[in-house]
């Protein structure tokens, strides 16, 4: 059971951003700089989430009493929550994790105010802990729909190793490194009422068994609705029309997906299911079958991408 959902690949997003960067490199240097910054931010955030998922996975991979879902986005009747990691156990305890990768560091004051730095200038930022707490209501609705009765929600902020973490010597144990979660979890005690309810469930045999817990995890994972960012609109650009065969015999994954009326991620997954591509380390590559149909594996400044024959059909 252990891990129900892994972190989504961001390669389709990076491919689109790379396409935009190449398009505006000389025509709009200011936007090009913004796109490069977006690529770096998304790579850093994804790396922090993958690192945290790996450390949490070591704890829960073989667990018979709890399961882990990574990168879960819920939209329950317009109530949206983007949860980096969530763990549920057989007693009804829920842990939510917000992963942060502040390159300049994170400081937490005694009153819970959070700060980071822009150069030498300290800047107040929204509390990642409160951000996680705002997700609780949406997740509670989703869990209820899956038949899971949650006793208590705990919130943790996992700060990536590359960032400096400064906090009071006492308190704020739920701000920690991914590899120190076990210690933090022991220090964040259950509420008295929750402890009695958990004990009561154990006494009357109302703990969920492995199969029931796994079913809840799979149903929750099925509610995941990945976000499809409109990067073209974000940078005030219009996505180029698909060129004629004589002008562009090969298309990137994002442009071919657009031509086929698909989202980039769905197109790549469909190509992989058809044996024309495969995923490795979060990136997609054309398979031998795909190359025989004319696909080409390419490497750009920001990572690998695939060029496809524009007349490809799946």
Secondary structure, 3 states (H helix, E strand, C coil): CCEEECCCCCHHHHHHHHHHHHHHCCCCHHHHHHHHHHHHHHHHHHHHHHHHHHHHHHHHCCCCCEEEEEEEEEEECCEEEEEEEEEEECCCEEEEEEEECCCCCEEECCCCCEEEEECCEEEEECCHHHHHHHHHHHHHHHHHHCCCCCCEEEEEEEECCCCCEECCCCCCCCEECHHHHHHHHHHCCCCHHHHHHHHHHHHCCCCCCHHHHHHHHHHHHHCCCCCCCCHHHHCCCCCCCCCCCCCCCEEEHHHHHHHHCCCHHHHHHHHHHCCCEEEECCEEEECHHHHHCCCEEEEECCEEEEEEECCCCC
